[in-house]
Amino acid sequence: MTRIMRRISENYIKSKIPKGFNLDAARSIQKRLAGLIEERELMERRLVAGIDAAYVGDVAISAAVVIDSINKSIIDSSIAKTKVWFPYVPTLLSFRELKPMIAAYEGLHVKPHVIMIDGHGFAHPSRLGIASHFGVTMQLPTIGVAKSLLYGECEIDDTYSPILDPIDHSVIGAMLRCSRNSKPMFISIGNLVTLRDAVDLSRSLCAGSSMPLPILLAHRLANKSKRS
């Protein structure tokens, strides 16, 4: 059985942040906001949005796509272009992508019941990945779905495995495969959802890829807009 574990050293992160950026202050913000995360059962889940971003230089092209989770039809979509100054740094993605993702969400005419974000949520060393930061900031139900493990340990041979914190062994997320032949996705709560709901919804929206359909559609839209 194959088990993977991931922890990123703080020294590596310090080597990637811009000069003058206060990492201690960022961690303090993450810790404070992580304390505001609520785990709550979804009362409604028919309209599901996916949000993702692509880049052209220092411009983020963020896309949001709302689908009907029953018939899988597209209900609404939105594109936003936002200039970014912060580089890609593991564990600090929200300082780069939060503003662009909020802009894409705010461009929607039809608001979803729950949002799937390409990135981590609770499965994060500070318990506040982009999905949680978005969910707490906007006070909306969010789910983090990522293509790789940022923090934690899990088995990857089966179609499902809990992600455990490597320090206290608490459950912080789940690894899910749509099938034994598909790539794993790493799921965690963002805000105002339970992990069970996050996993069940992700499983029901498997699109034959490593990401659920709403995120896959948002990814395609962002990249199509990037090329145009």
Secondary structure, 3 states (H helix, E strand, C coil): CCEEEECCCHHHHHHHCCCCCCHHHHHHHHHHHHCCCCCCCCCCCCEEEEEEEEEECCEEEEEEEEEECCCCCEEEEEEEEEECCCCCCCCCCHHHHHHHHHHHHHCCCCCCCEEEEECCCCCCCCCCCHHHHHHHHHCCCEEEEECCCCCEEEECCCCEEEEECCCCCCEEEEEECCCCCCCCEEEEEEECCCHHHHHHHHHHCECCCCCEHHHHHHHHHHHHHHHC
